[in-house]
């Protein structure tokens, strides 16, 4: 009888643990995790947009210095592979584009290469993510994807 009771309790414990492991699909929306349409809440069906690479690599050399990026604006086409070679000319800086998950630290005179596919159309702000002095908050650039 004790063995049966022990097995029953153990079984209930395992079932309970497995039930807690299940993920609510609504918790995944907006988290970067694809949710199968069959588990999507009604009215929230994901639209999958296929990005076709143009095969071109657009390379830009950017200089960061208090309190600007040169060039401040770069333009590419949707689907382009983008290569940014960024060098700080004076003090430590950062280079970030939130929408692309980019956030790199730039040490003086040490080029950093960042590559990504321009898969979102629009205008995106790049900014210095490492405090670099009194004009830090104005150190911004722009990525335009047509």
Helices and strands as residue ranges (DSSP letters): H 2-21, H 25-28, G 37-39, E 57-65, E 68-70, E 73-76, E 81-88, E 93-97, G 98-100, E 102-106, E 112-117, E 122-127, G 136-138, E 140-145
